[in-house]
Amino acid sequence: MKRFVEEHPRRFFLLCVAAFAVISYGLFGFFRGGDDTYIYLQFVKHFIHGEGLCFNAGERTYGFTSIVWILILSAFRLVTGNALAASMAASFFWSVALLFVWWMFAQKVTRDLTAVALGTVLFVVDPNLLKHSYLGMETPLSGFLILLAVGLYFREREDGRNLPLSGLVFSLAILNRPESGLVVILVVCDQLIHKLPAAFIARFILLCAAPVIAWGSFAFLYFGTFVPNTVLAKGGSYAPFGRFIANLKDSTSILLPPYAAVFFSLVAFAAGMRHRSKEERRSWWRDHWLMFAIPGALVLSYCALVNNELVYARYMFLFIPLLLYETFTLFTSPIPVFSQRMRRILLAAIAVEFVAIDIATALATRLSYLPAEEAKSENIRWIREHTDPRAIVVTGVLGRYGYETDRKLICPIGLLNPDIIGYIKTTRTLDYYRSRHADYFVILSKSPDDPGDLLRATNARIVHSDPM
């Protein structure tokens, strides 16, 4: 293997891509888009037909997070001619692009191509990369943009380049996931710590801010707000820390099972630095603190600010590639904190953990996803056959219902209709449904709403319960 990698590195990378395609399809090929995938596809459907950025026909609403993903899906949709295939192709494309960026940056860390190859193989079986490669969401793009931006910034910091192209990539990252702005703040702090020229920092901020300000200005004129409804409805309109402990538990359950060995390696290396000289420790932390601060800041922000929904694994993928990249950097570090034997043990532990979680995640997803999608299909058939095309339906699961029925939907937390948030805060949600003349409700099995109360208050009908 070592000889093959050293003589044919490009062929080895292509083999990794082929292996990734086979493994991801084998584990998650049954997946046909999540609810948020169909939310994007509904926006794309109206957008490419010249109807503007709307979910319900004729109603402009900032009900999506990533304008970048809207544009990418629109391009893939025009090329493929099939919306669902377009979303899956886009996710897979950016997963491969992320692998490529990893491969290129890993070669900047070490000249040992065997180590690069081993790190790439581990990245190929990363549970979250595999899971989201067919999801049809912007998750792989999030990881790609942040890893590319941070990697470019490190090169600019070392080479003393005058034009910080990383700022442009960070701007795309913010337009893709607004919380990427936290990463930018930390990067500016790192620039100050390393005493980079003020002109460089100013150019970085300008290149990062200009596209974001341009889109924000357009969004304000077009939607009446520059903040996505997704941010407002999921927590931005509420007092922070309302679900902090619950979100912290959820974040731990998302991160710890697949990445326990990774976290142990990072903590063990940082602890091992205690035996180095004070100057060596200071220099190391000065160069590496950012890779620890980014995950910490993002997790804390999710725990503090997400108050009306669960924290999801795709949020964490914003920094997971950085964690894996930093782990690879430490394993190839010339600082002898780990013995060769310990490095082999930790690498084996990471590999075993990844593979075990891959299999468990695929099985669990199949068991929960397929019955839920069948229940949605039954509800959708009923709505199409028994309701007026102008009917107004209240449902917390928006994507497929909107995309496949084209009925006008109301979201109970305000993803499409943020004006409901004021009613939620004053516990007058039923008044809102009544004022909007809701005709039907799709009730989730976990919903706190009592179907009888809804019927008595609104004279609407219950479609039947969706078991998600």
Summary of the structure (lengths in Angstrom):
residues: 468
radius of gyration: 23.6
end to end distance: 46.2
largest distance: 74.9
contacts: 1521
relative contact order: 0.11
helix: 71%
strand: 3%
